[in-house]
Amino acid sequence: MAKLEECVRSVQVDGLLWGASKLVPVGYGIKKLQINCVVEDDKVGTDFLEEEITKFEDYVSNVSINCVL
């Protein structure tokens, strides 16, 4: 999971700021990585962010983005 977090945080663009992270239990001993970020809508789209994260296919099976306005 540390390598996954390192990969995700390696996505660096203007308008994106990574925040706190934690491992959240899903069930049966499986955990998911949850990372907070601040996205400036005019500079970074959530589609772009999802595409960049899924490029790490050795570590990522899916991406879920929850937006708070």
ZAMARGU-4260 file (C-alpha; in steps of 0.2 Angstrom, whole numbers, plus 5000, padded with zeros to 4 digits):
<rodrens>
0) 5000/5000/5000 | 5015/5012/5003 | 5020/5010/4985 | 5002/5013/4979 | 5001/5029/4989
5) 5018/5034/4982 | 5012/5031/4964 | 4996/5041/4967 | 5005/5056/4975 | 5017/5056/4961
10) 5003/5064/4950 | 5008/5082/4951 | 4999/5096/4941 | 4995/5114/4944 | 4978/5115/4953
15) 4980/5098/4963 | 4985/5097/4981 | 4986/5080/4990 | 4981/5079/5008 | 4979/5066/5022
20) 4977/5048/5018 | 4972/5032/5027 | 4968/5014/5025 | 4950/5009/5026 | 4944/4991/5029
25) 4933/4985/5016 | 4930/4967/5022 | 4939/4950/5023 | 4955/4958/5028 | 4955/4969/5012
30) 4959/4988/5014 | 4957/5002/5002 | 4968/5018/5001 | 4958/5034/5004 | 4967/5050/5000
35) 4960/5068/5001 | 4965/5080/4988 | 4960/5098/4983 | 4956/5100/4965 | 4955/5117/4956
40) 4941/5114/4943 | 4947/5126/4930 | 4964/5117/4930 | 4961/5099/4934 | 4947/5088/4929
45) 4942/5073/4939 | 4942/5063/4923 | 4961/5067/4921 | 4964/5062/4939 | 4955/5045/4937
50) 4965/5042/4920 | 4982/5046/4928 | 4979/5035/4944 | 4973/5020/4934 | 4989/5020/4924
55) 4997/5012/4939 | 4988/4995/4934 | 4999/4985/4945 | 4992/4993/4960 | 4975/5000/4956
60) 4960/4990/4952 | 4947/5004/4952 | 4946/5022/4957 | 4931/5031/4965 | 4931/5050/4966
65) 4919/5058/4979 | 4917/5077/4977 | 4912/5089/4990 | 4907/5107/4984
</rodrens>
